[in-house]
Structure formats: C-alpha cells, structure tokens
Amino acid sequence: MDSVAAAVEGSDSELLQVKDLHAWYGESHVLHGIDLVVRRGECVTLLGRNGAGRTTTLRAILGLTGRRTGSIRLNGRETIGLATHRIARLGIGYCPEERGIFASLTTEENLLLPPLIAPGGLSLDEIYQMFPNLLERRSSPGTRLSGGEQQMLAMARILRTGAKLLLLDEITEGLAPVIVQTLGRVIRELKVRGFTIVLVEQNFRFAAPLADRHYVIEHGRVAEVVTHAELGSKMDQLQEILGV
C-alpha cells in the first residue's frame, strides 16, 4: 500500500485534526488559531456570521489560502506543508459556494470529468438514485440547470471521486425549501454510508439536526463548541451569536 492509500485507510477515529491554524490572504490575517476535531463518520458544522472565517477554514484545510501555520492532520498525517493537489488526493472532496459547474458540458459529462482519487467512489447509478433530478437532466448542459440542480450536481461530482471527507460550503444558500430538504436527506444518507462531513452553513435550522457537533467561529477563532445534545440548553446563546 502506498503512502496516500495508507493515509486514507488510517484507523484513528480522528479523521481530521486542526490545531492553532492561522491563515492569510496576502497581508490579511484571517484565521487566528482555529482548533477543531472531526471524527470518522461525523457531520460537523462551522457556524458564524459572514466574514467570520468559516469558508477560509475550509480553504486553508485544502491549502487554497496564502500562508498557513499550525497543524492540519488527516488520518494522522501532517498536511500543512503539502501542495493542494497532494492534499486532495488524501481523500478530500470540496464543494465550493460558487459550485464550479462546467456550463458547456452536460450533467453526465460533469459527473464523469473528475479524477478518481481513492477507491469507493459512487457509480453513476448510485448518484442517480441519490439525486433523481440529475437522472432526468443527465443530457442537459450546465447552463440549463436550475440553481438547485447545479448544487446537487456540485455535490454529486465529488462523490464520484472516492473522497471520504467532504467539505461543503453554503450548499443551501438561495435554494427552494424542497431542494434544501433533498440536500438534508442526502447528508443523512452519506453519514450512513460512512462519509465524514464538514459543513459551512448559514441556515441553522438546516444544520442543527444534521450535525454531531457545531463549531461557532467569530473573528477567525472558535468561540463556542456545541454538541448535538447541548443544542436545547444553548439555543438562545447560539441565536445571539449567530444573529438568527
């Protein structure tokens, strides 16, 4: 087994461990010591107001920011010094807020495009079973997909790669309630299948029932950690922090 496969198959329950993570965009110091742990099979959310550093945390995990310091360990392997393409090949799938659909390609061509980075990626049949809308639109170009269909395609595309750690950024933003419900069902199904998910989300009602643990980020730091069991007792505090 090569080093990449060994990292993906690690047995430690902590799939992702971030310690004292600082990140910059140019001269702008955005993250100021993020600490978080994501165990295998968990769904963890990063909550906070716009500009708090949630998306930057995802991007820093993948090496998509400028300078980074601290520690980011995936299956026990330190990745802070690795290039982005090397980090991705350790089994991380990233669904950015802007989705990144190739407009001139059909739905199915978009699904077939990403490279396989690890065994265990979902087949087209499994994707279409999970996202029936995409089956109906498999021959439609990206320009003709609705916003909800584009979001489903962006999520489905990373499931084809074999990635087991999914970084999902604001996947419900601007979508109709019926699509939001579909995405919630998909996340629950992915957890059952053993995927590990880090979810940046502004829609707290969507995130609350899905997550095992919530990290509230303010000014580039973790201000509060709330487990699913603590939600009831800390709801007022969370609503004040998040402004919801």
N, C-alpha and C positions, 0 to 999 in steps of 0.2 A: 504494500500500500504506500503511495507517495505521500509527501508531507501535506498536500492540500486535502487529500482524502482522509488522512489521519485526523486533521483538524476538524473536518466536517463530522467525522464519526466519534468524536470525543465523548466520553461517558460522564463527564462532570455535569451535574444538574444545572449549573450556571452556564447558560449558552453565551450570554453577553455580560461583561462586567466593565463598567466605565468608572474610572476614578480620577478625580481632580482634573477634569477635562477643561482646558482653555482653548479657545479658537478665535481667530482673527480673520476679518476681510480687509486686506490691506493694513492700514493703521488702526482700523476699528476693532477694538477688543470686545467681542460679543458674548462669549461664554466665559464664566468666571469660576470654574471649579465644579462642573457637573459630576455628580455621583449617582449611579443607578445600577441595578442588577436585574437581569431578565433571565428567568429560569426556563429550561426547555419545556415547551408546550404552553407557556403563559401568553396572555394578552395583557400588555402594559400600555397605559396611555400617558402621553405628555400633554398636560393641560396648561392653559395660561392665556393671557391676553396676546393680541397681535404684537409682535416685536419683542416678546419675552425671551426668545431663543430656542423655541421648540423645533422649528424647521432646521435651524443651524445645528442643533444637536444631531439630527438625522444625517445631515450633510457631513458633519465632522466625523461621524462613525465611518462613513464611506470615504473619507479623505477628499471631499469636494469643497472644503473651505481652503483658506490660505494656511498660515502657520497653525499647528496644533501642538499642544503639550499635554502631558498627563499620561494616562494609560487607558487603552481600549483593548480588552482581551476577548477573543472569540474562541470558545471551546478551549480556553486556557492559553491560547496563542496570542502574544502581543502583536497588534497590528498598527500601532501608532506610526511606525516608520515605513509602512508598506504603501506602494502606489495604489490608486483607486482600483485598477483592473485586477490587481492581486487580491485586494480585499473582497471584491465582488465574487471572485472565484472560490472564496472560502464558504460560499453558500448564502449570500445576502441578496435579496431582491428588493429594489427600491421603486416605489410608485410615487413620483413627484406630484406636487399640486398641479403643475401645468400639463400633466398626463403624457405629453410627448407622442401622441398618435401620429403615424405617417399617413398624411391625408390622401396621398395618391394611391395608397395600397388598400386592398380590400381588408375586411375584418380578418379573414382567414390568413391572408398574406402577412398581416401584422402579427398574428399568433405564431406563424411559422418562422418569423425572422430572428428572434433572439437565440443566441447560442445556448447550448446545454452546458451548465457549469457543474452539475452533480447528477448522479442517478436519482430517479424518483420523481421527475417532473410529470405533471398531469398530461394525459393524452388529450387530443382534440375532442374525442368522445366524452371524456370526463369534464373537460371545460364546458362543452355544450350542454351537458347535463346540469352543471352547476349554474350556468348562465344561459337559459333558454333563449333570451333575447338575441344573443350573439349567433346562435344557430340560425335564427330567422334572418339575420343580417349578414351572414357569412360572406356573401358576394358583394356587399355594398362597400363603396370606398369610404375612407375615413371622413371625408367632407360631408357625407350624407348621414352620419350617425348623430343622434341627439347627444346632449351633454351627458346624460345618464348612461347611454350606450358606450360613449367614449370612456367614461370612468370604469365601467365594467371591463372593457377591453384592456385598459391600462393595468388593472389588477390581474386579469386572466393571463396577460402576456408574461408576467413574472412567474406565474405558477407553472409555466411550461419549462422553465429553466432548470428546475431541480433545487432552487433555493429553498431553504427551510426556515430562515429568519427573514421576515417580511417587514420592511419599513414603509409605512403607509402614511402619506401626508395629506390631511384635509380631504379625505375621499368623499365626504358628504356635502361639501360646500356647493351651494346653489342648486342642489338636486331636489326633485319632487319627492314627497314623502314615500311613495310606493317604491322608488329606486333606493331610498335610504333603508327601507325595510328589507329589500333584497340584499343589500350590502351587509346588513346586520346578520341575516341568515347565513350568508357566505362566510363571514368571520367565525360564526359559531361552528360551522361545518369544518372550516380549516383547523380550528382548535382540536376538534375530534380527530382529525387526520394527523395530528401531531405537529402542526406548524406552530412557530413561535412568532408573535406579532408585537411590534412597537407601533402604536397608533397616535399620531398627532391629530388632535381633534378639537374643534371649537364647539361642536354640538354635544354638550354634556349629557343631554338626555339619551343620545345615541350611544355615547361611550360608557356611561355608568353601568349598565347591566352586562356589558361585554368583558370588562377588564377585571383581572385579578388584583391589580394594583394601579393606583394613579400617582404620578409624579407631577406636582404643581410647580411650574417654573416661573420665576419672576426675576427680571434683570439678569438673566444668564446664570441663575443659580436655582437649585432645588429648594423651594420654600416649604414644601409640605409633602409627605408621603402618606397616602390614604389607602388602606386595603379595602377590598370589597365589603368585608364585614363591618368596617368602620363608617361606611357611607352614611348610614342613618344618623349617627351621632355627630357627624362633621359636615352635614349638608349645608347648614347655614353659613359656616365658615368658608366652605368652598364657593358658595354662591357670592359671598362678599369678595373673595379674592378674584374670582373669575368675572364678576360683574354681570351675572345672569339672573 
